[in-house]
Amino acid sequence: MIPIRDNVPRVTPPLAVITVIALNVLAFAYCLTLGPRPLFEFFHLFGVVPARFLRPDWAAFAGYPSTLGWPFVSYMFLHGGWLHIIFNMWMLWIFGDNIEDVTGHGGFLVFYLLCGLAAVGLHMAFEPGSRIPIVGASGAIAGVMGAYVVLYPHGRVLTLVPVFFFPLFFRLPSYVFLGFWFLMQILSGLASRGATEAQAVAWWAHVGGFAAGMLLIRVFRRPGRCKYCYNPDTRDYDPEDGPDSLS
């Protein structure tokens, strides 16, 4: 399923979201200038290799330099290919602006980074001996998606579902689209248990980020800024600003 757009209007310019996207694009552009071997070393240096931090004897033997922990931040801005960065940035653009409305610009950046840290933390808990670098914004963006389903469960997501060569479009409630996505991450993570090291997707990072976003948004939600959030009393959005406008 590919999200096209949501129908929750944004209130303020998504400056923090644009900044995060720009940093990811700049980092990706730099990686395109590297050859295969330098890129391999770059990902091992600035991505998160669980065994590097949880098995220090092996890390010393492998020649990893000491670090203050900056890979836990830098990994969120690296991507392994065009589809990887395009899909991640598109998801961030669709869901991130409405979260930034609620947290404010600076609050969004802190929220985003904390979700990314929670994501890589759960990945390391499930894959402590992995020697494969984890890179990508997926975990942090999963946190944004977790926050979105808490704040806007009845928002609707225009979704493309390709069936063979026929594109089908559906307007799905956000809790259906995001709930299905979250369930697939859990099932994929369980299915990958005991698999070889050649895992291309850090499923548990997605799960950790999503769960962190659901919890952290309750802390980062600023009073009076949630104009289009779900109202449990009326079981709807603010009646004077219905959810039919498209952001």
PyRosetta script that sets phi, psi and omega in degrees:
from pyrosetta import init, pose_from_sequence

init()
pose = pose_from_sequence("MIPIRDNVPRVTPPLAVITVIALNVLAFAYCLTLGPRPLFEFFHLFGVVPARFLRPDWAAFAGYPSTLGWPFVSYMFLHGGWLHIIFNMWMLWIFGDNIEDVTGHGGFLVFYLLCGLAAVGLHMAFEPGSRIPIVGASGAIAGVMGAYVVLYPHGRVLTLVPVFFFPLFFRLPSYVFLGFWFLMQILSGLASRGATEAQAVAWWAHVGGFAAGMLLIRVFRRPGRCKYCYNPDTRDYDPEDGPDSLS")
pose.set_psi(1, 133.7)
pose.set_omega(1, -178.1)
pose.set_phi(2, -119.8)
pose.set_psi(2, 117.1)
pose.set_omega(2, 179.0)
pose.set_phi(3, -72.8)
pose.set_psi(3, 138.1)
pose.set_omega(3, 178.5)
pose.set_phi(4, -100.6)
pose.set_psi(4, -48.3)
pose.set_omega(4, 175.8)
pose.set_phi(5, -165.8)
pose.set_psi(5, 164.1)
pose.set_omega(5, 173.9)
pose.set_phi(6, -112.4)
pose.set_psi(6, 173.0)
pose.set_omega(6, -175.5)
pose.set_phi(7, -113.8)
pose.set_psi(7, 18.1)
pose.set_omega(7, 176.2)
pose.set_phi(8, -93.5)
pose.set_psi(8, 115.8)
pose.set_omega(8, -177.2)
pose.set_phi(9, -65.6)
pose.set_psi(9, 145.5)
pose.set_omega(9, 172.6)
pose.set_phi(10, -85.1)
pose.set_psi(10, 153.2)
pose.set_omega(10, -177.2)
pose.set_phi(11, -104.3)
pose.set_psi(11, -40.6)
pose.set_omega(11, -177.6)
pose.set_phi(12, -122.3)
pose.set_psi(12, 157.7)
pose.set_omega(12, 176.4)
pose.set_phi(13, -60.7)
pose.set_psi(13, 133.2)
pose.set_omega(13, -176.9)
pose.set_phi(14, -80.3)
pose.set_psi(14, 66.8)
pose.set_omega(14, -174.5)
pose.set_phi(15, -63.4)
pose.set_psi(15, -40.5)
pose.set_omega(15, -179.1)
pose.set_phi(16, -68.4)
pose.set_psi(16, -41.3)
pose.set_omega(16, 178.0)
pose.set_phi(17, -60.9)
pose.set_psi(17, -44.7)
pose.set_omega(17, 178.8)
pose.set_phi(18, -62.2)
pose.set_psi(18, -39.5)
pose.set_omega(18, 178.7)
pose.set_phi(19, -62.8)
pose.set_psi(19, -45.2)
pose.set_omega(19, 179.7)
pose.set_phi(20, -63.0)
pose.set_psi(20, -43.8)
pose.set_omega(20, 178.4)
pose.set_phi(21, -61.3)
pose.set_psi(21, -43.9)
pose.set_omega(21, -179.9)
pose.set_phi(22, -61.4)
pose.set_psi(22, -41.5)
pose.set_omega(22, 179.4)
pose.set_phi(23, -64.8)
pose.set_psi(23, -39.9)
pose.set_omega(23, 177.7)
pose.set_phi(24, -64.9)
pose.set_psi(24, -41.3)
pose.set_omega(24, -179.9)
pose.set_phi(25, -65.9)
pose.set_psi(25, -42.3)
pose.set_omega(25, 178.8)
pose.set_phi(26, -62.7)
pose.set_psi(26, -43.1)
pose.set_omega(26, 179.0)
pose.set_phi(27, -64.3)
pose.set_psi(27, -39.8)
pose.set_omega(27, 179.5)
pose.set_phi(28, -66.7)
pose.set_psi(28, -40.3)
pose.set_omega(28, 178.6)
pose.set_phi(29, -61.7)
pose.set_psi(29, -39.0)
pose.set_omega(29, 177.8)
pose.set_phi(30, -65.1)
pose.set_psi(30, -42.0)
pose.set_omega(30, -179.1)
pose.set_phi(31, -62.8)
pose.set_psi(31, -30.3)
pose.set_omega(31, 178.6)
pose.set_phi(32, -65.4)
pose.set_psi(32, -21.1)
pose.set_omega(32, -180.0)
pose.set_phi(33, -82.7)
pose.set_psi(33, -9.4)
pose.set_omega(33, -175.5)
pose.set_phi(34, -92.4)
pose.set_psi(34, 145.8)
pose.set_omega(34, 173.1)
pose.set_phi(35, -77.3)
pose.set_psi(35, 173.4)
pose.set_omega(35, -176.7)
pose.set_phi(36, -55.4)
pose.set_psi(36, -46.9)
pose.set_omega(36, -177.9)
pose.set_phi(37, -69.8)
pose.set_psi(37, -47.6)
pose.set_omega(37, 176.1)
pose.set_phi(38, -60.3)
pose.set_psi(38, -35.4)
pose.set_omega(38, 179.1)
pose.set_phi(39, -67.7)
pose.set_psi(39, -39.6)
pose.set_omega(39, 176.2)
pose.set_phi(40, -58.0)
pose.set_psi(40, -47.6)
pose.set_omega(40, 180.0)
pose.set_phi(41, -67.2)
pose.set_psi(41, -37.1)
pose.set_omega(41, 179.7)
pose.set_phi(42, -62.9)
pose.set_psi(42, -44.2)
pose.set_omega(42, 179.4)
pose.set_phi(43, -65.9)
pose.set_psi(43, -37.4)
pose.set_omega(43, 178.4)
pose.set_phi(44, -70.8)
pose.set_psi(44, -27.1)
pose.set_omega(44, -179.8)
pose.set_phi(45, -83.4)
pose.set_psi(45, -42.4)
pose.set_omega(45, -173.7)
pose.set_phi(46, -106.5)
pose.set_psi(46, -10.2)
pose.set_omega(46, 170.0)
pose.set_phi(47, -87.9)
pose.set_psi(47, 177.7)
pose.set_omega(47, -179.7)
pose.set_phi(48, -105.2)
pose.set_psi(48, 113.6)
pose.set_omega(48, 173.9)
pose.set_phi(49, -101.5)
pose.set_psi(49, 109.0)
pose.set_omega(49, -174.5)
pose.set_phi(50, -51.7)
pose.set_psi(50, -44.1)
pose.set_omega(50, -177.9)
pose.set_phi(51, -64.4)
pose.set_psi(51, -24.9)
pose.set_omega(51, 178.5)
pose.set_phi(52, -62.1)
pose.set_psi(52, -35.4)
pose.set_omega(52, -175.9)
pose.set_phi(53, -100.9)
pose.set_psi(53, -24.9)
pose.set_omega(53, -177.0)
pose.set_phi(54, -101.5)
pose.set_psi(54, -12.5)
pose.set_omega(54, 177.2)
pose.set_phi(55, -131.0)
pose.set_psi(55, 74.8)
pose.set_omega(55, -173.2)
pose.set_phi(56, -60.1)
pose.set_psi(56, -30.7)
pose.set_omega(56, 178.6)
pose.set_phi(57, -63.6)
pose.set_psi(57, -45.1)
pose.set_omega(57, 177.7)
pose.set_phi(58, -64.7)
pose.set_psi(58, -40.7)
pose.set_omega(58, -178.8)
pose.set_phi(59, -62.0)
pose.set_psi(59, -40.8)
pose.set_omega(59, 178.1)
pose.set_phi(60, -65.8)
pose.set_psi(60, -40.6)
pose.set_omega(60, 178.7)
pose.set_phi(61, -64.3)
pose.set_psi(61, -38.1)
pose.set_omega(61, -178.1)
pose.set_phi(62, -76.3)
pose.set_psi(62, -13.3)
pose.set_omega(62, 176.2)
pose.set_phi(63, 91.8)
pose.set_psi(63, 17.8)
pose.set_omega(63, 177.2)
pose.set_phi(64, -68.4)
pose.set_psi(64, 136.7)
pose.set_omega(64, 177.2)
pose.set_phi(65, -75.0)
pose.set_psi(65, 158.5)
pose.set_omega(65, 175.5)
pose.set_phi(66, -68.3)
pose.set_psi(66, 153.0)
pose.set_omega(66, -176.1)
pose.set_phi(67, -147.1)
pose.set_psi(67, 153.0)
pose.set_omega(67, 174.9)
pose.set_phi(68, -86.8)
pose.set_psi(68, 1.5)
pose.set_omega(68, 178.0)
pose.set_phi(69, 107.6)
pose.set_psi(69, 9.2)
pose.set_omega(69, -178.8)
pose.set_phi(70, -62.0)
pose.set_psi(70, -22.7)
pose.set_omega(70, 175.7)
pose.set_phi(71, -60.7)
pose.set_psi(71, -25.1)
pose.set_omega(71, -179.5)
pose.set_phi(72, -69.6)
pose.set_psi(72, -15.3)
pose.set_omega(72, 173.5)
pose.set_phi(73, -103.0)
pose.set_psi(73, -45.9)
pose.set_omega(73, -174.5)
pose.set_phi(74, -65.0)
pose.set_psi(74, -27.6)
pose.set_omega(74, -177.7)
pose.set_phi(75, -61.8)
pose.set_psi(75, -27.3)
pose.set_omega(75, -177.2)
pose.set_phi(76, -70.3)
pose.set_psi(76, -12.6)
pose.set_omega(76, -175.1)
pose.set_phi(77, -112.2)
pose.set_psi(77, 11.9)
pose.set_omega(77, -179.5)
pose.set_phi(78, -114.7)
pose.set_psi(78, 146.2)
pose.set_omega(78, -179.7)
pose.set_phi(79, -139.9)
pose.set_psi(79, 150.8)
pose.set_omega(79, -173.7)
pose.set_phi(80, -92.2)
pose.set_psi(80, -2.1)
pose.set_omega(80, -179.8)
pose.set_phi(81, 179.0)
pose.set_psi(81, 174.7)
pose.set_omega(81, -176.2)
pose.set_phi(82, -62.1)
pose.set_psi(82, -48.0)
pose.set_omega(82, -178.8)
pose.set_phi(83, -62.7)
pose.set_psi(83, -37.3)
pose.set_omega(83, -180.0)
pose.set_phi(84, -59.3)
pose.set_psi(84, -52.2)
pose.set_omega(84, -176.6)
pose.set_phi(85, -74.1)
pose.set_psi(85, -38.2)
pose.set_omega(85, -178.4)
pose.set_phi(86, -63.4)
pose.set_psi(86, -46.6)
pose.set_omega(86, -178.7)
pose.set_phi(87, -65.8)
pose.set_psi(87, -43.0)
pose.set_omega(87, 179.7)
pose.set_phi(88, -62.5)
pose.set_psi(88, -47.0)
pose.set_omega(88, -177.3)
pose.set_phi(89, -68.1)
pose.set_psi(89, -32.1)
pose.set_omega(89, 177.5)
pose.set_phi(90, -67.0)
pose.set_psi(90, -43.5)
pose.set_omega(90, 177.1)
pose.set_phi(91, -62.3)
pose.set_psi(91, -41.1)
pose.set_omega(91, 178.7)
pose.set_phi(92, -63.8)
pose.set_psi(92, -41.0)
pose.set_omega(92, -179.0)
pose.set_phi(93, -65.5)
pose.set_psi(93, -39.6)
pose.set_omega(93, -178.2)
pose.set_phi(94, -69.0)
pose.set_psi(94, -46.8)
pose.set_omega(94, -171.6)
pose.set_phi(95, -100.5)
pose.set_psi(95, -20.2)
pose.set_omega(95, -172.2)
pose.set_phi(96, -73.5)
pose.set_psi(96, -33.1)
pose.set_omega(96, -175.0)
pose.set_phi(97, -63.0)
pose.set_psi(97, -39.0)
pose.set_omega(97, -179.6)
pose.set_phi(98, -70.7)
pose.set_psi(98, -28.9)
pose.set_omega(98, 175.0)
pose.set_phi(99, -73.4)
pose.set_psi(99, -39.3)
pose.set_omega(99, 177.6)
pose.set_phi(100, -63.8)
pose.set_psi(100, -33.6)
pose.set_omega(100, 174.6)
pose.set_phi(101, -54.3)
pose.set_psi(101, -38.6)
pose.set_omega(101, -173.0)
pose.set_phi(102, -85.9)
pose.set_psi(102, -36.5)
pose.set_omega(102, -175.3)
pose.set_phi(103, -90.2)
pose.set_psi(103, -20.8)
pose.set_omega(103, -168.7)
pose.set_phi(104, 84.6)
pose.set_psi(104, 166.2)
pose.set_omega(104, -173.8)
pose.set_phi(105, -65.4)
pose.set_psi(105, -52.4)
pose.set_omega(105, -179.5)
pose.set_phi(106, -66.9)
pose.set_psi(106, -40.2)
pose.set_omega(106, 178.7)
pose.set_phi(107, -61.1)
pose.set_psi(107, -35.7)
pose.set_omega(107, 179.1)
pose.set_phi(108, -63.2)
pose.set_psi(108, -42.9)
pose.set_omega(108, -178.8)
pose.set_phi(109, -62.1)
pose.set_psi(109, -42.6)
pose.set_omega(109, 178.4)
pose.set_phi(110, -65.9)
pose.set_psi(110, -45.1)
pose.set_omega(110, 178.0)
pose.set_phi(111, -57.5)
pose.set_psi(111, -45.6)
pose.set_omega(111, -178.3)
pose.set_phi(112, -61.4)
pose.set_psi(112, -46.1)
pose.set_omega(112, -178.8)
pose.set_phi(113, -66.4)
pose.set_psi(113, -40.0)
pose.set_omega(113, 179.4)
pose.set_phi(114, -64.9)
pose.set_psi(114, -38.7)
pose.set_omega(114, 176.4)
pose.set_phi(115, -63.6)
pose.set_psi(115, -39.8)
pose.set_omega(115, 177.9)
pose.set_phi(116, -64.0)
pose.set_psi(116, -37.0)
pose.set_omega(116, 177.4)
pose.set_phi(117, -67.8)
pose.set_psi(117, -42.6)
pose.set_omega(117, 177.6)
pose.set_phi(118, -62.3)
pose.set_psi(118, -38.0)
pose.set_omega(118, -179.4)
pose.set_phi(119, -61.9)
pose.set_psi(119, -50.6)
pose.set_omega(119, -177.7)
pose.set_phi(120, -70.3)
pose.set_psi(120, -28.4)
pose.set_omega(120, 177.5)
pose.set_phi(121, -63.1)
pose.set_psi(121, -44.7)
pose.set_omega(121, 179.5)
pose.set_phi(122, -69.5)
pose.set_psi(122, -36.6)
pose.set_omega(122, 176.3)
pose.set_phi(123, -59.1)
pose.set_psi(123, -44.0)
pose.set_omega(123, -179.7)
pose.set_phi(124, -67.5)
pose.set_psi(124, -32.8)
pose.set_omega(124, 178.1)
pose.set_phi(125, -65.0)
pose.set_psi(125, -36.0)
pose.set_omega(125, -179.7)
pose.set_phi(126, -87.1)
pose.set_psi(126, -25.6)
pose.set_omega(126, -177.3)
pose.set_phi(127, -128.5)
pose.set_psi(127, 59.6)
pose.set_omega(127, -173.8)
pose.set_phi(128, -65.3)
pose.set_psi(128, -25.8)
pose.set_omega(128, -177.9)
pose.set_phi(129, -99.5)
pose.set_psi(129, 6.9)
pose.set_omega(129, -176.7)
pose.set_phi(130, -66.1)
pose.set_psi(130, 136.4)
pose.set_omega(130, 177.0)
pose.set_phi(131, -107.7)
pose.set_psi(131, 14.6)
pose.set_omega(131, 179.0)
pose.set_phi(132, -97.2)
pose.set_psi(132, 126.4)
pose.set_omega(132, 179.4)
pose.set_phi(133, -69.0)
pose.set_psi(133, 134.5)
pose.set_omega(133, 173.8)
pose.set_phi(134, -94.9)
pose.set_psi(134, 127.1)
pose.set_omega(134, 178.0)
pose.set_phi(135, -135.3)
pose.set_psi(135, 153.7)
pose.set_omega(135, 175.0)
pose.set_phi(136, 124.5)
pose.set_psi(136, 156.4)
pose.set_omega(136, -178.5)
pose.set_phi(137, -89.2)
pose.set_psi(137, 3.0)
pose.set_omega(137, -172.1)
pose.set_phi(138, -56.6)
pose.set_psi(138, -42.9)
pose.set_omega(138, -177.6)
pose.set_phi(139, -65.0)
pose.set_psi(139, -44.5)
pose.set_omega(139, 179.0)
pose.set_phi(140, -66.1)
pose.set_psi(140, -39.7)
pose.set_omega(140, 178.9)
pose.set_phi(141, -68.7)
pose.set_psi(141, -33.0)
pose.set_omega(141, 174.0)
pose.set_phi(142, -59.5)
pose.set_psi(142, -34.9)
pose.set_omega(142, 175.6)
pose.set_phi(143, -63.4)
pose.set_psi(143, -40.1)
pose.set_omega(143, 175.8)
pose.set_phi(144, -61.3)
pose.set_psi(144, -40.9)
pose.set_omega(144, 179.9)
pose.set_phi(145, -67.9)
pose.set_psi(145, -38.1)
pose.set_omega(145, 176.3)
pose.set_phi(146, -63.2)
pose.set_psi(146, -40.9)
pose.set_omega(146, 177.0)
pose.set_phi(147, -64.9)
pose.set_psi(147, -37.9)
pose.set_omega(147, -178.0)
pose.set_phi(148, -62.9)
pose.set_psi(148, -42.6)
pose.set_omega(148, -177.2)
pose.set_phi(149, -70.3)
pose.set_psi(149, -23.6)
pose.set_omega(149, 175.1)
pose.set_phi(150, -75.4)
pose.set_psi(150, -43.5)
pose.set_omega(150, -174.2)
pose.set_phi(151, -84.6)
pose.set_psi(151, -34.4)
pose.set_omega(151, -173.1)
pose.set_phi(152, -129.8)
pose.set_psi(152, 57.3)
pose.set_omega(152, -175.7)
pose.set_phi(153, -65.5)
pose.set_psi(153, -23.3)
pose.set_omega(153, -179.6)
pose.set_phi(154, -104.8)
pose.set_psi(154, 9.6)
pose.set_omega(154, 168.3)
pose.set_phi(155, -63.9)
pose.set_psi(155, 159.3)
pose.set_omega(155, -178.1)
pose.set_phi(156, -118.7)
pose.set_psi(156, 141.0)
pose.set_omega(156, -177.4)
pose.set_phi(157, -115.5)
pose.set_psi(157, 117.7)
pose.set_omega(157, 173.4)
pose.set_phi(158, -71.0)
pose.set_psi(158, 118.6)
pose.set_omega(158, -169.0)
pose.set_phi(159, -123.5)
pose.set_psi(159, 132.5)
pose.set_omega(159, 174.9)
pose.set_phi(160, -92.9)
pose.set_psi(160, 124.8)
pose.set_omega(160, 176.6)
pose.set_phi(161, -119.7)
pose.set_psi(161, 100.8)
pose.set_omega(161, -179.8)
pose.set_phi(162, -74.9)
pose.set_psi(162, 124.7)
pose.set_omega(162, 175.9)
pose.set_phi(163, -116.1)
pose.set_psi(163, 104.2)
pose.set_omega(163, -171.6)
pose.set_phi(164, 55.6)
pose.set_psi(164, -115.7)
pose.set_omega(164, -179.2)
pose.set_phi(165, -103.7)
pose.set_psi(165, 11.6)
pose.set_omega(165, -175.6)
pose.set_phi(166, -109.7)
pose.set_psi(166, 117.0)
pose.set_omega(166, 177.4)
pose.set_phi(167, -81.6)
pose.set_psi(167, 123.8)
pose.set_omega(167, 176.7)
pose.set_phi(168, -110.7)
pose.set_psi(168, 139.7)
pose.set_omega(168, -177.7)
pose.set_phi(169, -117.3)
pose.set_psi(169, 135.2)
pose.set_omega(169, 178.8)
pose.set_phi(170, -134.8)
pose.set_psi(170, 146.0)
pose.set_omega(170, 170.8)
pose.set_phi(171, -99.0)
pose.set_psi(171, 102.3)
pose.set_omega(171, -175.9)
pose.set_phi(172, -100.8)
pose.set_psi(172, 139.5)
pose.set_omega(172, 169.9)
pose.set_phi(173, -56.5)
pose.set_psi(173, 143.3)
pose.set_omega(173, -175.5)
pose.set_phi(174, -60.2)
pose.set_psi(174, -33.9)
pose.set_omega(174, -179.5)
pose.set_phi(175, -67.6)
pose.set_psi(175, -25.9)
pose.set_omega(175, 176.0)
pose.set_phi(176, -75.5)
pose.set_psi(176, -50.2)
pose.set_omega(176, -178.3)
pose.set_phi(177, -61.7)
pose.set_psi(177, -51.2)
pose.set_omega(177, -175.6)
pose.set_phi(178, -74.7)
pose.set_psi(178, -33.5)
pose.set_omega(178, 176.9)
pose.set_phi(179, -65.2)
pose.set_psi(179, -40.9)
pose.set_omega(179, 177.3)
pose.set_phi(180, -64.8)
pose.set_psi(180, -42.8)
pose.set_omega(180, 179.0)
pose.set_phi(181, -59.7)
pose.set_psi(181, -45.6)
pose.set_omega(181, -178.6)
pose.set_phi(182, -63.9)
pose.set_psi(182, -42.9)
pose.set_omega(182, 179.2)
pose.set_phi(183, -61.1)
pose.set_psi(183, -39.8)
pose.set_omega(183, 179.8)
pose.set_phi(184, -65.3)
pose.set_psi(184, -33.7)
pose.set_omega(184, 178.3)
pose.set_phi(185, -67.0)
pose.set_psi(185, -41.4)
pose.set_omega(185, 179.1)
pose.set_phi(186, -64.3)
pose.set_psi(186, -47.6)
pose.set_omega(186, -179.1)
pose.set_phi(187, -63.2)
pose.set_psi(187, -40.0)
pose.set_omega(187, 179.1)
pose.set_phi(188, -67.2)
pose.set_psi(188, -38.2)
pose.set_omega(188, 177.2)
pose.set_phi(189, -63.6)
pose.set_psi(189, -42.8)
pose.set_omega(189, 178.4)
pose.set_phi(190, -65.5)
pose.set_psi(190, -38.9)
pose.set_omega(190, -179.6)
pose.set_phi(191, -67.6)
pose.set_psi(191, -27.3)
pose.set_omega(191, -177.2)
pose.set_phi(192, -85.3)
pose.set_psi(192, -7.6)
pose.set_omega(192, -179.6)
pose.set_phi(193, -61.6)
pose.set_psi(193, 131.2)
pose.set_omega(193, 179.9)
pose.set_phi(194, 83.1)
pose.set_psi(194, 0.5)
pose.set_omega(194, 178.4)
pose.set_phi(195, -75.9)
pose.set_psi(195, 177.1)
pose.set_omega(195, -179.1)
pose.set_phi(196, -75.7)
pose.set_psi(196, 176.2)
pose.set_omega(196, -178.1)
pose.set_phi(197, -70.4)
pose.set_psi(197, -12.0)
pose.set_omega(197, -173.8)
pose.set_phi(198, -82.4)
pose.set_psi(198, 40.4)
pose.set_omega(198, 177.8)
pose.set_phi(199, -77.2)
pose.set_psi(199, 124.6)
pose.set_omega(199, -177.4)
pose.set_phi(200, -85.9)
pose.set_psi(200, -20.5)
pose.set_omega(200, -175.5)
pose.set_phi(201, -124.9)
pose.set_psi(201, 132.3)
pose.set_omega(201, 177.5)
pose.set_phi(202, -89.1)
pose.set_psi(202, 81.8)
pose.set_omega(202, -173.5)
pose.set_phi(203, -60.4)
pose.set_psi(203, -40.2)
pose.set_omega(203, -175.7)
pose.set_phi(204, -71.9)
pose.set_psi(204, -22.3)
pose.set_omega(204, 173.0)
pose.set_phi(205, -65.9)
pose.set_psi(205, -39.0)
pose.set_omega(205, 177.0)
pose.set_phi(206, -63.4)
pose.set_psi(206, -43.4)
pose.set_omega(206, -180.0)
pose.set_phi(207, -63.6)
pose.set_psi(207, -45.5)
pose.set_omega(207, -179.3)
pose.set_phi(208, -63.8)
pose.set_psi(208, -41.6)
pose.set_omega(208, 178.9)
pose.set_phi(209, -65.4)
pose.set_psi(209, -43.5)
pose.set_omega(209, -178.9)
pose.set_phi(210, -62.2)
pose.set_psi(210, -47.7)
pose.set_omega(210, 179.8)
pose.set_phi(211, -63.1)
pose.set_psi(211, -40.7)
pose.set_omega(211, 179.0)
pose.set_phi(212, -62.9)
pose.set_psi(212, -41.0)
pose.set_omega(212, 179.1)
pose.set_phi(213, -62.3)
pose.set_psi(213, -40.5)
pose.set_omega(213, 178.6)
pose.set_phi(214, -61.7)
pose.set_psi(214, -35.8)
pose.set_omega(214, -178.8)
pose.set_phi(215, -83.3)
pose.set_psi(215, -45.9)
pose.set_omega(215, -173.5)
pose.set_phi(216, -69.2)
pose.set_psi(216, -29.0)
pose.set_omega(216, -177.3)
pose.set_phi(217, -63.0)
pose.set_psi(217, -24.5)
pose.set_omega(217, 177.7)
pose.set_phi(218, -68.4)
pose.set_psi(218, -25.7)
pose.set_omega(218, 177.1)
pose.set_phi(219, -86.3)
pose.set_psi(219, -39.6)
pose.set_omega(219, -174.4)
pose.set_phi(220, -86.9)
pose.set_psi(220, -10.4)
pose.set_omega(220, 178.8)
pose.set_phi(221, -67.0)
pose.set_psi(221, 118.9)
pose.set_omega(221, -177.7)
pose.set_phi(222, -91.3)
pose.set_psi(222, 131.3)
pose.set_omega(222, -178.1)
pose.set_phi(223, -57.8)
pose.set_psi(223, 137.6)
pose.set_omega(223, 175.6)
pose.set_phi(224, 82.8)
pose.set_psi(224, -1.2)
pose.set_omega(224, -176.5)
pose.set_phi(225, -105.4)
pose.set_psi(225, -2.5)
pose.set_omega(225, -174.3)
pose.set_phi(226, -97.5)
pose.set_psi(226, 66.6)
pose.set_omega(226, -172.2)
pose.set_phi(227, -62.3)
pose.set_psi(227, -39.1)
pose.set_omega(227, -175.3)
pose.set_phi(228, -108.5)
pose.set_psi(228, 15.4)
pose.set_omega(228, -179.4)
pose.set_phi(229, -70.3)
pose.set_psi(229, 158.0)
pose.set_omega(229, 178.4)
pose.set_phi(230, -63.5)
pose.set_psi(230, 132.9)
pose.set_omega(230, 179.4)
pose.set_phi(231, -102.2)
pose.set_psi(231, 110.5)
pose.set_omega(231, -176.9)
pose.set_phi(232, -67.3)
pose.set_psi(232, -19.6)
pose.set_omega(232, 179.8)
pose.set_phi(233, -76.3)
pose.set_psi(233, -44.2)
pose.set_omega(233, 179.8)
pose.set_phi(234, -94.9)
pose.set_psi(234, -7.4)
pose.set_omega(234, -177.1)
pose.set_phi(235, 57.9)
pose.set_psi(235, 35.9)
pose.set_omega(235, -179.8)
pose.set_phi(236, -158.9)
pose.set_psi(236, -178.5)
pose.set_omega(236, 173.7)
pose.set_phi(237, -81.1)
pose.set_psi(237, 176.0)
pose.set_omega(237, 175.4)
pose.set_phi(238, -52.0)
pose.set_psi(238, 121.1)
pose.set_omega(238, -173.1)
pose.set_phi(239, -63.3)
pose.set_psi(239, -23.6)
pose.set_omega(239, 179.4)
pose.set_phi(240, -83.6)
pose.set_psi(240, -8.5)
pose.set_omega(240, 177.1)
pose.set_phi(241, -134.7)
pose.set_psi(241, 78.5)
pose.set_omega(241, -176.0)
pose.set_phi(242, -64.6)
pose.set_psi(242, 165.4)
pose.set_omega(242, -174.0)
pose.set_phi(243, -87.0)
pose.set_psi(243, 23.1)
pose.set_omega(243, -174.9)
pose.set_phi(244, -92.1)
pose.set_psi(244, -11.9)
pose.set_omega(244, 177.5)
pose.set_phi(245, -74.5)
pose.set_psi(245, 149.1)
pose.set_omega(245, -178.5)
pose.set_phi(246, -104.1)
pose.set_psi(246, 130.9)
pose.set_omega(246, 177.2)
pose.set_phi(247, -85.4)
pose.dump_pdb("model.pdb")
